[in-house]
Amino acid sequence: MENQEWDKELDEILKDLGVDGSPIDAIHEKLKNEFDKVLNIGFIGSPGVGKSTLMNKIAGRKIADSGVNPGVKVTPFAWGENDSIVFWDLPGYNGLPKEHNVEQYWEFHNLEEMDILICMFSNKLTEDDAHFFKLAIQHAQDVIFVRSKSDDIYDDELSVEELKAEIEETYIKKLFGPQFTLLFVSSRTGEGLAELQDTIANRLSSDLQEKFYRNAKAYSQSFLVAKEKASLKTVLWYSTLSAGAGLVPVGAGILIDIPSNIKMIKAIGNHFALTPKRLALLEEQETEKMKEYNVFLNVLKHGIGAKELYLPLLKRFAPEVVAARAGQIIPVLGAGAGFSLTFFMGKRAINSCKVIAQDILEKEIEAINGTLVH
């Protein structure tokens, strides 16, 4: 069953790429184009609204420094695979340079190139900010409204939910149109982060959506599941590299290129927002597994001890492979064992990272729910 799932996942990726049955070079080129395609997301709002902090939360790491000309200088922050995700810190009305007026703003900031523009405000939306956002809507492809610092929402007479509904109706629907909604987000408590990420992902094309799933931090179980699936393309990328390098048994019979696989494991670890310490530990563990697995491959190549020796080794170091497939390394797409083994190791790395990320996610969700209750 595991092997059937393994083959099914690979088939689904190839069909999604539109390269089912294509040679390795074509698959590799298709993946390269997808990984290099840039996702631009703009964050617009006045100084102090929390744009940089929210960027860091979405990325799951520090990519934006709020201390660099906050709210005044337009600053791009490139991150993710091949630095192909760019978060743009755009000044809001109260952060305009003195030499620019509102009308000139759109000449200097090409919002048309943004796949998504996130309009942020905290506390009350001023008349000037509302006018500014209306102009932004005219230039942007897609807009998401965010009320940041939602943990400070309070009213003596209304419940938090009633107050949120009133804020959305007053500041968004009446001013910008009933088609717009307002997301309430707190970078401090984590409230609304999952909903914001789902909203961003659902607004993107399929290839950019998968890019976002691979690289952004997961704040929900559904996002984590999508990340697991999207990360298989990273594994396929390194597998095509292994195939293209012509990895075949040489010397001692080593089939797994450990340095190349470590690069893949690092990439996957970054997808799941592993800390440097956790990633280093995972690299160490996987390196030992690959060394042990190479011992098995050497035995297999030279026929030493036949199945009596290598099947127990395989079951110990590669339990995902069932006995029906244990006696042979089946070439995939005619690419040979290098492709198969890299894909196999990558799949295992994804599983390991997901277990860690799942544990972290459960603790974070518990903490968010505890904050909301109190």
C-alpha positions in Angstrom: 0.0 0.0 0.0 2.8 2.4 0.9 4.4 1.9 -2.5 1.1 2.4 -4.3 0.7 5.7 -2.5 4.3 6.6 -3.4 3.7 6.0 -7.1 0.3 7.7 -7.0 1.8 10.9 -5.5 4.5 11.0 -8.1 2.0 10.5 -10.9 -0.2 13.3 -9.6 2.7 15.7 -9.5 3.7 14.9 -13.1 0.1 15.3 -14.3 -0.2 18.6 -12.4 3.0 19.9 -14.2 1.7 18.6 -17.5 4.8 16.6 -18.1 3.5 13.0 -17.6 5.6 10.8 -19.8 8.1 13.6 -20.6 11.9 13.2 -20.3 13.7 14.2 -17.2 15.1 17.4 -18.7 11.6 18.6 -19.6 10.4 17.9 -16.0 13.4 19.7 -14.6 12.8 22.8 -16.8 9.2 22.9 -15.9 10.0 22.9 -12.2 12.7 25.5 -12.6 10.2 27.9 -14.3 7.7 27.3 -11.5 10.2 27.8 -8.7 11.6 31.0 -10.3 8.2 32.6 -10.8 7.9 35.5 -8.4 5.1 36.0 -6.0 4.6 39.7 -5.1 2.6 40.7 -2.0 2.3 44.3 -0.9 1.6 45.4 2.6 0.3 49.0 2.7 -0.5 51.0 5.9 0.7 53.9 8.0 3.7 53.6 10.4 3.1 51.5 13.5 0.4 49.3 12.0 2.5 46.2 12.3 3.4 45.4 8.7 6.9 44.1 9.3 5.8 41.9 12.2 3.0 40.4 10.1 5.4 39.7 7.3 7.7 37.8 9.7 4.7 35.9 11.1 3.6 34.7 7.7 7.1 33.7 6.7 7.7 32.0 10.0 11.1 33.7 10.3 12.5 37.2 10.5 12.7 38.6 7.0 11.6 42.2 7.7 13.3 44.7 10.0 10.9 47.2 11.4 13.7 49.4 12.3 14.7 50.4 8.8 12.8 53.6 7.8 9.5 52.3 9.1 6.5 53.3 7.0 8.5 55.7 4.8 10.9 53.9 2.5 9.5 51.3 0.2 11.3 48.1 1.1 11.2 44.7 -0.7 11.9 41.6 1.4 12.7 38.6 -0.8 12.6 35.1 0.8 11.5 31.5 0.1 12.7 29.2 -2.7 15.2 31.1 -4.9 14.1 34.3 -3.1 11.0 34.2 -5.3 8.5 35.5 -2.8 8.7 39.3 -2.3 6.9 41.1 0.5 6.7 44.8 -0.3 6.6 47.2 2.7 4.6 50.2 1.3 4.0 53.4 3.2 0.5 54.4 3.9 -1.0 57.9 3.9 0.8 59.0 7.1 4.1 57.5 5.9 4.4 59.4 2.6 7.7 61.1 2.0 7.4 64.9 2.1 8.1 65.3 -1.6 5.2 63.0 -2.6 1.5 63.8 -2.4 -1.2 61.2 -2.6 -1.7 61.5 -6.3 2.0 61.1 -7.0 2.2 57.9 -4.9 0.8 55.7 -7.7 3.5 57.0 -10.1 6.3 55.7 -7.8 4.7 52.5 -6.6 3.6 50.0 -9.3 0.8 48.3 -7.5 -0.3 46.6 -10.7 2.6 44.2 -10.3 1.4 43.0 -6.9 -0.4 39.7 -7.0 -2.1 40.7 -3.7 -2.2 44.0 -1.8 -2.9 43.8 1.9 -4.3 47.1 3.2 -3.7 47.3 7.0 -4.9 49.6 9.7 -5.2 49.5 13.5 -7.6 51.3 15.8 -9.8 53.6 13.7 -9.5 54.0 10.0 -9.0 57.7 9.4 -10.7 59.6 6.5 -7.3 60.2 4.9 -6.4 56.5 5.1 -9.8 55.5 3.7 -9.3 57.8 0.7 -5.8 56.4 0.2 -7.1 52.8 0.3 -9.8 53.7 -2.3 -7.1 54.8 -4.7 -5.1 51.7 -3.9 -8.1 49.5 -4.9 -8.2 51.1 -8.3 -4.5 50.2 -9.0 -4.2 46.8 -7.3 -5.1 43.4 -8.8 -6.6 42.0 -5.5 -7.0 43.6 -2.1 -7.3 42.0 1.4 -8.2 44.3 4.3 -6.6 43.5 7.7 -7.3 45.1 11.0 -4.1 44.5 12.9 -3.6 44.3 16.7 -7.0 42.7 17.1 -6.2 41.7 20.6 -6.8 45.3 21.8 -10.4 45.4 20.5 -12.7 46.2 23.5 -15.9 48.0 24.2 -17.9 48.3 27.5 -21.2 47.7 25.8 -20.5 45.3 22.9 -19.0 41.9 22.8 -15.8 41.4 20.8 -17.7 39.7 18.0 -20.3 42.4 17.9 -17.6 45.1 17.9 -15.8 43.3 15.0 -19.0 43.1 13.0 -19.6 46.8 13.5 -16.0 47.7 12.5 -16.2 45.7 9.3 -19.6 47.2 8.4 -18.5 50.8 9.2 -15.0 50.9 7.9 -15.0 48.4 5.1 -18.4 47.5 3.5 -19.9 51.0 3.7 -16.7 52.7 2.5 -15.3 50.2 -0.1 -18.2 48.0 -1.0 -20.1 44.9 0.2 -17.8 42.6 -1.7 -15.0 43.3 0.7 -14.5 41.7 4.1 -12.2 42.5 7.0 -9.8 40.0 8.6 -8.9 40.6 12.3 -5.3 39.6 13.0 -3.0 39.8 16.0 0.6 39.0 15.5 1.1 38.9 19.3 -1.5 36.2 20.0 -1.7 34.5 16.6 -5.4 35.3 16.2 -6.5 35.4 12.6 -3.2 34.3 11.1 -4.6 31.0 9.8 -7.6 32.7 8.2 -5.3 35.3 6.6 -3.0 32.7 5.1 -6.0 30.7 3.7 -7.4 33.9 2.2 -4.0 34.7 0.5 -3.6 31.1 -0.8 -7.2 31.0 -2.2 -6.6 34.2 -4.2 -3.5 32.9 -6.0 -3.1 30.9 -9.2 -2.3 27.2 -8.7 1.5 27.5 -9.1 1.8 30.5 -6.9 -0.6 28.9 -4.4 1.8 25.9 -4.1 4.7 28.2 -3.8 3.0 30.0 -0.9 2.1 26.6 0.7 5.7 25.4 0.5 7.3 28.5 2.0 4.9 30.1 4.4 4.5 28.9 8.0 1.5 26.7 8.7 -1.0 28.0 11.2 -3.7 25.4 10.5 -3.9 21.7 9.9 -5.3 22.2 6.4 -2.3 24.5 5.5 0.1 21.9 6.9 -1.5 19.2 4.7 -1.3 21.4 1.7 2.4 22.1 2.5 3.2 18.4 2.6 1.7 17.9 -0.9 3.3 21.0 -2.3 6.7 20.1 -0.9 6.8 17.0 -3.1 7.7 19.2 -6.0 10.9 20.2 -4.1 11.6 16.5 -3.8 10.9 16.0 -7.5 13.3 18.8 -8.3 16.2 17.2 -6.4 15.3 13.8 -7.9 15.6 15.2 -11.4 19.0 16.6 -10.4 20.1 13.2 -9.2 18.9 11.7 -12.5 20.6 14.4 -14.6 23.9 13.9 -12.7 23.8 10.3 -13.8 24.2 8.9 -10.3 25.0 5.2 -10.7 26.9 2.8 -8.4 30.6 3.7 -8.4 33.5 2.9 -6.2 32.1 1.4 -3.0 28.7 1.2 -4.6 27.2 4.3 -3.1 24.0 5.3 -4.8 22.8 8.1 -2.5 24.5 11.3 -3.0 24.6 12.5 0.6 25.6 16.2 0.1 22.9 16.6 -2.5 20.3 15.0 -0.3 21.3 17.2 2.6 20.6 20.2 0.5 17.2 18.8 -0.2 16.5 18.1 3.5 17.5 21.7 4.3 15.1 23.0 1.7 12.3 20.8 3.1 13.2 21.8 6.7 12.9 25.5 5.6 9.5 24.8 4.1 8.3 23.6 7.5 9.9 26.5 9.3 12.2 24.3 11.4 14.5 26.2 13.7 18.3 26.0 12.9 18.7 23.7 15.9 16.0 21.3 14.8 17.2 21.4 11.2 20.8 20.6 12.3 19.5 17.6 14.3 17.4 16.4 11.4 20.4 16.7 9.0 22.5 14.7 11.5 19.9 11.9 11.8 19.2 11.7 8.1 23.0 11.6 7.3 23.4 8.6 9.5 20.4 6.9 7.9 21.8 7.5 4.4 25.2 6.2 5.4 23.6 3.0 6.7 21.4 2.8 3.7 24.5 3.0 1.4 25.9 0.0 3.3 22.9 -1.9 2.2 23.2 -0.6 -1.4 26.8 -1.8 -1.5 25.8 -5.2 -0.3 23.1 -5.3 -2.9 25.5 -4.3 -5.7 28.0 -7.0 -4.9 25.5 -9.7 -4.0 27.0 -10.3 -0.7 24.7 -12.5 1.5 21.8 -12.0 -1.0 18.4 -11.5 0.5 19.2 -13.0 3.8 21.4 -10.0 4.5 20.0 -7.0 2.7 16.3 -7.5 3.3 16.7 -7.1 7.1 18.8 -4.0 6.5 16.2 -2.5 4.2 13.4 -3.2 6.6 15.4 -1.6 9.4 16.5 1.6 7.5 13.7 1.9 5.0 10.5 0.6 6.6 8.4 2.5 4.1 9.4 0.0 1.3 7.4 -3.2 1.5 8.8 -6.6 0.8 7.3 -6.7 -2.7 9.6 -3.9 -3.7 12.5 -4.6 -1.4 14.3 -6.9 -3.7 14.9 -4.3 -6.4 15.4 -0.5 -6.8 12.9 0.2 -9.5 13.9 2.9 -12.0 11.4 5.7 -12.3 10.8 7.3 -15.7 13.8 5.5 -17.0 16.0 7.7 -14.8 17.5 4.9 -12.8 18.1 4.4 -9.1 19.4 7.9 -8.4 16.0 9.4 -9.1 14.1 6.7 -7.1 16.3 6.9 -4.0 16.4 10.7 -3.9 12.6 10.8 -4.2 12.3 8.1 -1.5 14.7 10.0 0.9 12.8 13.3 0.2 9.5 11.7 1.0 10.9 10.5 4.3 12.3 13.9 5.1 8.9 15.5 4.5 7.3 13.0 6.9 9.9 13.8 9.6 9.4 17.5 9.2 5.7 17.2 9.3 5.8 15.4 12.6 7.8 18.2 14.1 5.7 20.9 12.6 2.5 19.1 13.7 3.7 19.1 17.3 4.6 22.8 17.1 1.3 23.7 15.5 -0.8 21.9 18.1 1.0 23.8 20.9 0.5 27.1 19.1 -3.2 26.5 18.4 -3.6 25.5 22.1 -1.9 28.8 23.1 -4.1 30.9 20.8 -7.3 29.3 22.0 -6.2 29.8 25.6 -5.5 33.5 24.9 -8.9 34.0 23.2 -10.7 32.3 26.1 -9.1 34.7 28.6 
